[in-house]
């Protein structure tokens, strides 16, 4: 197990370096840079552009340097804990992203937890009671959940909540607790606001996991080892949960690596609609203004989350399936 973990850690470091290089390259792909967008916005507003100021900003941020030099300056600062300064906000990137990224991780983590807690029992029931009324209801619910866009569900939920309860759904905290430190009152306030975005974000993922769990378990229930376990008098619940369910979990566990970044990226529009202080709207704003240090930092951190999630899924797979642990021997 230790050698398995060591190989994964080496691959993780190399992957993170590759992600940083690609992330910085993606920000450089559009023509122009932040100052180009800034000058265009000034011209549209009828303001006068001072060439000396633009030249000074280019020299300050090193925008005229070759791509490789800009990259190594950026990655060298990140190694020291400095993600650079945001052009748009005129503030250090670390001060801008940590709070919002923490809100994103907390919100999407709760969404993943809800997805698994709801999808697994429903998927198991739908497979064991194939073609029953519950199976048909789960199938219909799954198709509806996959078909409805998250932002549309958010708009409908906000409208219905306002019509029937006279309250608006939006934000993650009350105004008086927005910047306060974490304590019991703020945690309860967060939970009172977070249920709506968690419900919206978890809907499509839950529907997908139900379908995957049902299909995987149906394949396992007809295999000879399940028939043998039943013929030996093993209780039905144990014959299902101990063997086929454990094997059917493999494809679901392998999706942990991309679930969190997928939720973060899919929550961009939902965060804008529901006014959520998460990383999604900040990433969207930085991309439209070509704020390369801010956008690159968020994209890189999302890549790191993917790599860490993949490592976690690999370790869980090796734990629940000995074939993976000993596959190289």
VOPAGU-2260 file (C-alpha; in pm, 1 decimal, decimal comma):
REM VOPAGU-2260
SITE   aa  ch    i         X         Y         Z
SITE  UNK   A    0       0,0       0,0       0,0
SITE  UNK   A    1     286,7     239,6      77,1
SITE  UNK   A    2     449,1     182,1    -262,8
SITE  UNK   A    3     108,4     239,4    -423,9
SITE  UNK   A    4      75,0     570,1    -235,5
SITE  UNK   A    5     432,5     673,6    -324,1
SITE  UNK   A    6     373,8     619,9    -697,1
SITE  UNK   A    7      54,6     822,1    -680,6
SITE  UNK   A    8     227,4    1109,6    -497,9
SITE  UNK   A    9     504,9    1127,1    -760,8
SITE  UNK   A   10     245,0    1134,2   -1037,8
SITE  UNK   A   11      51,6    1398,1    -842,5
SITE  UNK   A   12     348,3    1637,4    -825,2
SITE  UNK   A   13     421,1    1603,9   -1198,2
SITE  UNK   A   14      54,3    1652,5   -1283,7
SITE  UNK   A   15      27,9    1967,9   -1072,7
SITE  UNK   A   16     330,1    2114,4   -1252,3
SITE  UNK   A   17     172,9    2033,2   -1590,1
SITE  UNK   A   18    -158,3    2187,6   -1476,4
SITE  UNK   A   19      18,6    2510,0   -1376,2
SITE  UNK   A   20     185,7    2535,9   -1718,0
SITE  UNK   A   21    -137,6    2468,5   -1907,9
SITE  UNK   A   22    -339,4    2703,1   -1683,9
SITE  UNK   A   23    -102,6    2992,1   -1747,9
SITE  UNK   A   24     -97,3    2913,3   -2120,9
SITE  UNK   A   25    -478,6    2919,0   -2138,8
SITE  UNK   A   26    -488,2    3268,4   -1991,2
SITE  UNK   A   27    -243,2    3385,3   -2259,6
SITE  UNK   A   28    -441,5    3241,1   -2552,0
SITE  UNK   A   29    -687,4    3529,4   -2614,7
SITE  UNK   A   30    -541,6    3820,0   -2813,3
SITE  UNK   A   31    -424,5    4114,8   -2607,4
SITE  UNK   A   32    -407,0    4128,8   -2228,5
SITE  UNK   A   33    -568,2    4302,9   -1933,7
SITE  UNK   A   34    -437,0    4645,1   -2036,4
SITE  UNK   A   35    -586,8    4596,5   -2383,3
SITE  UNK   A   36    -928,5    4534,9   -2226,1
SITE  UNK   A   37    -872,0    4823,4   -1983,7
SITE  UNK   A   38    -791,1    5068,7   -2265,2
SITE  UNK   A   39   -1094,6    4949,8   -2462,2
SITE  UNK   A   40   -1323,1    5012,6   -2163,1
SITE  UNK   A   41   -1172,5    5361,3   -2115,7
SITE  UNK   A   42   -1223,9    5442,4   -2482,4
SITE  UNK   A   43   -1585,4    5322,6   -2468,5
SITE  UNK   A   44   -1646,1    5547,9   -2167,3
SITE  UNK   A   45   -1487,4    5845,8   -2346,7
SITE  UNK   A   46   -1198,3    5877,6   -2100,8
SITE  UNK   A   47    -853,4    5990,5   -2206,5
SITE  UNK   A   48    -582,1    5724,3   -2222,5
SITE  UNK   A   49    -240,1    5824,3   -2091,7
SITE  UNK   A   50      24,8    5630,2   -2288,6
SITE  UNK   A   51     284,6    5685,1   -2017,0
SITE  UNK   A   52      58,5    5525,5   -1755,7
SITE  UNK   A   53      -8,6    5225,6   -1981,1
SITE  UNK   A   54     365,1    5183,3   -2047,4
SITE  UNK   A   55     440,4    5204,3   -1676,1
SITE  UNK   A   56     177,5    4937,5   -1601,0
SITE  UNK   A   57     317,2    4710,4   -1872,3
SITE  UNK   A   58     663,9    4740,4   -1722,8
SITE  UNK   A   59     533,0    4689,4   -1368,5
SITE  UNK   A   60     347,3    4369,9   -1448,9
SITE  UNK   A   61     599,3    4243,6   -1704,3
SITE  UNK   A   62     335,4    4206,4   -1976,7
SITE  UNK   A   63     592,4    4262,9   -2251,7
SITE  UNK   A   64     814,2    3979,2   -2126,3
SITE  UNK   A   65     816,3    3647,2   -2316,7
SITE  UNK   A   66     563,9    3385,5   -2203,6
SITE  UNK   A   67     826,7    3160,4   -2043,7
SITE  UNK   A   68     967,8    3442,9   -1830,9
SITE  UNK   A   69     618,2    3546,4   -1718,9
SITE  UNK   A   70     539,3    3185,3   -1630,3
SITE  UNK   A   71     849,6    3132,1   -1419,1
SITE  UNK   A   72     793,6    3462,9   -1238,7
SITE  UNK   A   73     438,2    3351,4   -1162,4
SITE  UNK   A   74     521,5    2994,3   -1057,2
SITE  UNK   A   75     820,5    3116,7    -853,9
SITE  UNK   A   76     590,8    3344,7    -658,3
SITE  UNK   A   77     339,1    3064,1    -603,8
SITE  UNK   A   78     611,9    2841,1    -457,0
SITE  UNK   A   79     671,2    3119,3    -202,9
SITE  UNK   A   80     297,0    3157,3    -137,0
SITE  UNK   A   81     251,8    3467,1    -356,0
SITE  UNK   A   82      -7,4    3427,2    -634,2
SITE  UNK   A   83      52,9    3777,2    -767,3
SITE  UNK   A   84    -166,7    4085,2    -772,4
SITE  UNK   A   85    -504,1    4111,4    -940,2
SITE  UNK   A   86    -511,8    4374,8   -1213,2
SITE  UNK   A   87    -885,3    4431,7   -1181,7
SITE  UNK   A   88    -915,9    4445,3    -802,4
SITE  UNK   A   89    -573,4    4601,1    -729,3
SITE  UNK   A   90    -528,3    4352,8    -444,8
SITE  UNK   A   91    -325,1    4035,8    -377,0
SITE  UNK   A   92    -482,0    3729,2    -535,2
SITE  UNK   A   93    -455,1    3534,0    -209,3
SITE  UNK   A   94    -674,8    3790,1     -30,5
SITE  UNK   A   95    -940,5    3752,7    -300,9
SITE  UNK   A   96    -961,3    3378,5    -354,5
SITE  UNK   A   97    -919,5    3205,8     -18,5
SITE  UNK   A   98   -1251,5    3310,0     129,1
SITE  UNK   A   99   -1445,5    3247,0    -190,2
SITE  UNK   A  100   -1266,4    2921,5    -263,7
SITE  UNK   A  101   -1337,8    2806,2      91,4
SITE  UNK   A  102   -1707,6    2884,3      42,5
SITE  UNK   A  103   -1700,7    2691,1    -286,5
SITE  UNK   A  104   -1534,3    2385,1    -133,2
SITE  UNK   A  105   -1773,3    2387,5     162,2
SITE  UNK   A  106   -2080,6    2431,1     -56,8
SITE  UNK   A  107   -1981,0    2174,9    -318,2
SITE  UNK   A  108   -1861,6    1933,5     -47,1
SITE  UNK   A  109   -2209,6    1942,2     106,2
SITE  UNK   A  110   -2359,3    1891,1    -240,4
SITE  UNK   A  111   -2141,1    1581,6    -295,3
SITE  UNK   A  112   -2240,2    1445,1      46,7
SITE  UNK   A  113   -2609,4    1493,1     -33,7
SITE  UNK   A  114   -2561,5    1332,3    -375,1
SITE  UNK   A  115   -2408,9    1017,7    -228,1
SITE  UNK   A  116   -2649,0     988,7      65,7
SITE  UNK   A  117   -2949,3    1014,0    -165,3
SITE  UNK   A  118   -2822,9     836,0    -477,6
SITE  UNK   A  119   -2676,7     519,0    -323,4
SITE  UNK   A  120   -2987,4     385,3    -142,8
SITE  UNK   A  121   -3216,4     481,8    -430,6
SITE  UNK   A  122   -2983,0     323,1    -687,8
SITE  UNK   A  123   -2955,2       2,3    -481,6
SITE  UNK   A  124   -3332,7     -15,9    -437,8
SITE  UNK   A  125   -3394,6      47,2    -808,9
SITE  UNK   A  126   -3156,1    -236,0    -904,2
SITE  UNK   A  127   -3284,6    -487,9    -648,2
SITE  UNK   A  128   -3651,1    -406,5    -725,6
SITE  UNK   A  129   -3607,3    -385,4   -1101,2
SITE  UNK   A  130   -3916,3    -276,8   -1296,5
SITE  UNK   A  131   -4109,3    -202,7    -978,7
SITE  UNK   A  132   -4299,6     120,5    -915,6
SITE  UNK   A  133   -4006,5     256,3    -714,5
SITE  UNK   A  134   -3767,4     174,8   -1000,4
SITE  UNK   A  135   -3988,5     357,9   -1250,4
SITE  UNK   A  136   -4019,4     660,0   -1018,3
SITE  UNK   A  137   -3641,1     668,6    -970,6
SITE  UNK   A  138   -3591,3     646,5   -1347,4
SITE  UNK   A  139   -3837,2     928,0   -1418,7
SITE  UNK   A  140   -3687,7    1142,4   -1142,2
SITE  UNK   A  141   -3338,8    1075,4   -1277,6
SITE  UNK   A  142   -3431,4    1181,4   -1629,1
SITE  UNK   A  143   -3599,6    1499,4   -1499,5
SITE  UNK   A  144   -3297,2    1581,7   -1284,7
SITE  UNK   A  145   -3060,5    1537,5   -1578,1
SITE  UNK   A  146   -3279,4    1735,6   -1817,9
SITE  UNK   A  147   -3337,6    2048,7   -1606,5
SITE  UNK   A  148   -3042,8    2294,3   -1607,9
SITE  UNK   A  149   -2922,1    2392,9   -1263,2
SITE  UNK   A  150   -2970,0    2764,8   -1320,2
SITE  UNK   A  151   -3331,2    2710,5   -1435,9
SITE  UNK   A  152   -3404,5    2502,9   -1126,6
SITE  UNK   A  153   -3251,4    2781,4    -915,4
SITE  UNK   A  154   -3472,9    3045,7   -1078,6
SITE  UNK   A  155   -3788,6    2835,4   -1031,0
SITE  UNK   A  156   -3699,3    2760,0    -668,8
SITE  UNK   A  157   -3632,3    3128,5    -593,2
SITE  UNK   A  158   -3960,3    3230,6    -758,0
SITE  UNK   A  159   -4170,6    2972,3    -572,5
SITE  UNK   A  160   -4005,6    3049,7    -239,3
SITE  UNK   A  161   -4079,6    3420,0    -280,8
SITE  UNK   A  162   -4439,0    3363,0    -394,0
SITE  UNK   A  163   -4535,1    3120,4    -116,2
SITE  UNK   A  164   -4312,8    3236,1     171,3
SITE  UNK   A  165   -4242,6    3599,7      86,2
SITE  UNK   A  166   -3866,9    3554,1     129,1
SITE  UNK   A  167   -3577,0    3577,4    -115,3
SITE  UNK   A  168   -3327,2    3296,1    -160,4
SITE  UNK   A  169   -2974,4    3415,7    -218,3
SITE  UNK   A  170   -2634,0    3450,3     -58,8
SITE  UNK   A  171   -2475,5    3224,4     197,6
SITE  UNK   A  172   -2489,4    3450,8     501,8
SITE  UNK   A  173   -2705,4    3720,0     655,3
SITE  UNK   A  174   -2572,6    4074,7     597,3
SITE  UNK   A  175   -2470,5    4120,2     962,3
SITE  UNK   A  176   -2270,2    3794,0     960,8
SITE  UNK   A  177   -2106,6    3830,6     617,1
SITE  UNK   A  178   -1755,0    3907,4     738,7
SITE  UNK   A  179   -1769,1    3777,2    1094,6
SITE  UNK   A  180   -1547,1    3491,5    1218,7
SITE  UNK   A  181   -1677,9    3137,0    1222,0
SITE  UNK   A  182   -1877,2    3050,5    1533,0
SITE  UNK   A  183   -2193,4    2857,1    1614,9
SITE  UNK   A  184   -2418,6    3144,7    1510,9
SITE  UNK   A  185   -2246,5    3182,2    1173,7
SITE  UNK   A  186   -2251,7    2805,3    1111,6
SITE  UNK   A  187   -2627,6    2791,8    1177,2
SITE  UNK   A  188   -2678,3    3096,5     956,2
SITE  UNK   A  189   -2475,3    2930,6     678,8
SITE  UNK   A  190   -2682,5    2612,3     699,5
SITE  UNK   A  191   -3004,1    2817,9     690,7
SITE  UNK   A  192   -2891,7    2976,0     361,2
SITE  UNK   A  193   -2692,3    2689,8     205,0
SITE  UNK   A  194   -2971,2    2433,5     171,8
SITE  UNK   A  195   -3108,3    2598,0    -145,3
SITE  UNK   A  196   -2782,5    2608,6    -349,7
SITE  UNK   A  197   -2687,1    2261,5    -220,0
SITE  UNK   A  198   -3023,6    2128,1    -340,5
SITE  UNK   A  199   -2978,4    2295,5    -679,4
SITE  UNK   A  200   -2620,2    2174,1    -727,0
SITE  UNK   A  201   -2690,3    1818,8    -609,8
SITE  UNK   A  202   -2993,8    1753,9    -830,2
SITE  UNK   A  203   -2826,1    1665,8   -1161,0
SITE  UNK   A  204   -2537,7    1479,5    -995,6
SITE  UNK   A  205   -2776,7    1274,3    -782,4
SITE  UNK   A  206   -2979,2    1174,7   -1086,8
SITE  UNK   A  207   -2661,9    1067,2   -1269,4
SITE  UNK   A  208   -2528,8     866,1    -974,4
SITE  UNK   A  209   -2861,9     684,9    -937,4
SITE  UNK   A  210   -2846,7     570,9   -1299,1
SITE  UNK   A  211   -2481,9     463,4   -1270,5
SITE  UNK   A  212   -2537,5     274,0    -943,8
SITE  UNK   A  213   -2844,5      97,4   -1078,7
SITE  UNK   A  214   -2669,8     -11,2   -1399,3
SITE  UNK   A  215   -2354,4    -132,4   -1220,3
SITE  UNK   A  216   -2546,5    -325,7    -956,9
SITE  UNK   A  217   -2771,9    -490,7   -1214,0
SITE  UNK   A  218   -2460,4    -629,7   -1384,1
SITE  UNK   A  219   -2330,2    -772,9   -1055,5
SITE  UNK   A  220   -2654,1    -926,0    -923,3
SITE  UNK   A  221   -2660,7   -1190,3   -1197,0
SITE  UNK   A  222   -2301,2   -1307,0   -1153,4
SITE  UNK   A  223   -2221,0   -1654,6   -1016,9
SITE  UNK   A  224   -2068,1   -1538,0    -686,8
SITE  UNK   A  225   -2399,2   -1374,2    -587,6
SITE  UNK   A  226   -2593,1   -1690,2    -677,4
SITE  UNK   A  227   -2345,7   -1896,1    -474,4
SITE  UNK   A  228   -2378,2   -1665,2    -172,2
SITE  UNK   A  229   -2756,6   -1698,9    -183,2
SITE  UNK   A  230   -2743,4   -2076,1    -224,4
SITE  UNK   A  231   -2530,1   -2102,6      90,6
SITE  UNK   A  232   -2806,6   -1939,6     291,7
SITE  UNK   A  233   -2653,4   -1593,1     330,7
SITE  UNK   A  234   -2919,5   -1334,7     423,3
SITE  UNK   A  235   -3040,7   -1138,3     122,1
SITE  UNK   A  236   -2936,0    -798,3     256,7
SITE  UNK   A  237   -2588,5    -924,9     335,7
SITE  UNK   A  238   -2550,2   -1105,3       3,3
SITE  UNK   A  239   -2629,1    -775,8    -172,8
SITE  UNK   A  240   -2447,1    -521,3      44,4
SITE  UNK   A  241   -2129,8    -714,0     119,2
SITE  UNK   A  242   -2039,8    -831,3    -230,4
SITE  UNK   A  243   -2215,0    -682,9    -539,1
SITE  UNK   A  244   -2267,2    -335,4    -391,1
SITE  UNK   A  245   -1901,1    -316,1    -295,1
SITE  UNK   A  246   -1795,7    -403,5    -649,6
SITE  UNK   A  247   -2054,8    -171,5    -804,7
SITE  UNK   A  248   -1911,5     121,0    -605,4
SITE  UNK   A  249   -1584,8     116,4    -802,1
SITE  UNK   A  250   -1701,9     335,2   -1093,7
SITE  UNK   A  251   -1868,6     576,7    -851,2
SITE  UNK   A  252   -1558,2     612,4    -634,5
SITE  UNK   A  253   -1346,3     676,9    -942,8
SITE  UNK   A  254   -1556,0     988,7   -1015,6
SITE  UNK   A  255   -1453,7    1164,2    -691,5
SITE  UNK   A  256   -1156,8    1322,8    -868,5
SITE  UNK   A  257   -1364,8    1526,4   -1110,4
SITE  UNK   A  258   -1683,7    1574,7    -907,2
SITE  UNK   A  259   -1565,9    1878,1    -709,6
SITE  UNK   A  260   -1413,3    2074,6   -1001,9
SITE  UNK   A  261   -1718,7    1987,5   -1213,3
SITE  UNK   A  262   -1948,1    2122,4    -945,0
SITE  UNK   A  263   -1735,8    2437,8    -914,1
SITE  UNK   A  264   -1747,6    2501,0   -1289,7
SITE  UNK   A  265   -2118,1    2415,6   -1318,6
SITE  UNK   A  266   -2200,3    2642,0   -1024,6
SITE  UNK   A  267   -2074,0    2957,2   -1199,4
SITE  UNK   A  268   -2415,3    3048,3   -1342,7
SITE  UNK   A  269   -2594,4    2924,5   -1029,6
SITE  UNK   A  270   -2369,3    3143,8    -814,5
SITE  UNK   A  271   -2445,8    3446,6   -1031,1
SITE  UNK   A  272   -2821,6    3375,1   -1022,4
SITE  UNK   A  273   -2831,5    3314,2    -645,3
SITE  UNK   A  274   -2569,5    3579,6    -555,3
SITE  UNK   A  275   -2331,3    3332,3    -392,1
SITE  UNK   A  276   -1986,3    3453,5    -275,1
SITE  UNK   A  277   -1800,8    3160,6    -432,9
SITE  UNK   A  278   -1508,6    3124,1    -671,6
SITE  UNK   A  279   -1728,2    3081,0    -980,4
SITE  UNK   A  280   -1829,5    3446,1   -1038,9
SITE  UNK   A  281   -1476,1    3559,6    -955,0
SITE  UNK   A  282   -1335,3    3322,8   -1218,3
SITE  UNK   A  283   -1587,9    3442,2   -1476,4
SITE  UNK   A  284   -1501,9    3806,1   -1409,6
SITE  UNK   A  285   -1127,2    3742,5   -1426,9
SITE  UNK   A  286   -1160,3    3560,9   -1759,7
SITE  UNK   A  287   -1367,9    3835,0   -1921,0
SITE  UNK   A  288   -1119,8    4104,1   -1810,7
SITE  UNK   A  289    -812,5    3886,2   -1882,3
SITE  UNK   A  290    -692,3    3925,9   -1524,6
SITE  UNK   A  291    -431,2    3654,3   -1578,5
SITE  UNK   A  292    -291,9    3618,9   -1225,7
SITE  UNK   A  293    -636,9    3584,7   -1068,3
SITE  UNK   A  294    -775,0    3355,3   -1339,4
SITE  UNK   A  295    -458,9    3145,5   -1350,0
SITE  UNK   A  296    -459,4    3100,4    -972,2
SITE  UNK   A  297    -822,5    2984,5    -965,0
SITE  UNK   A  298    -777,2    2747,4   -1260,6
SITE  UNK   A  299    -462,1    2604,5   -1105,7
SITE  UNK   A  300    -631,3    2552,1    -767,7
SITE  UNK   A  301    -920,1    2376,0    -940,6
SITE  UNK   A  302    -664,8    2152,9   -1112,4
SITE  UNK   A  303    -500,3    2080,7    -777,5
SITE  UNK   A  304    -842,7    1989,1    -635,3
SITE  UNK   A  305    -888,6    1746,6    -925,1
SITE  UNK   A  306    -550,2    1585,7    -860,4
SITE  UNK   A  307    -616,3    1557,5    -486,3
SITE  UNK   A  308    -962,5    1415,1    -553,8
SITE  UNK   A  309    -812,0    1160,5    -793,1
SITE  UNK   A  310    -558,7    1059,8    -527,8
SITE  UNK   A  311    -837,9    1015,9    -272,9
SITE  UNK   A  312   -1043,3     807,8    -516,9
SITE  UNK   A  313    -737,5     590,8    -594,6
SITE  UNK   A  314    -678,8     527,0    -225,3
SITE  UNK   A  315   -1044,7     442,7    -162,0
SITE  UNK   A  316   -1049,3     211,0    -464,2
SITE  UNK   A  317    -737,4      35,7    -338,1
SITE  UNK   A  318    -901,4      -1,7       2,1
SITE  UNK   A  319   -1233,6    -145,2    -116,4
SITE  UNK   A  320   -1092,0    -355,6    -402,0
SITE  UNK   A  321    -780,3    -567,1    -329,8
SITE  UNK   A  322    -741,4    -635,9    -702,5
SITE  UNK   A  323    -625,8    -275,4    -749,0
SITE  UNK   A  324    -383,9    -291,0    -455,3
SITE  UNK   A  325    -214,6    -603,6    -581,3
SITE  UNK   A  326    -262,7    -543,4    -952,2
SITE  UNK   A  327     105,0    -466,1   -1007,7
SITE  UNK   A  328     232,3    -780,5    -839,9
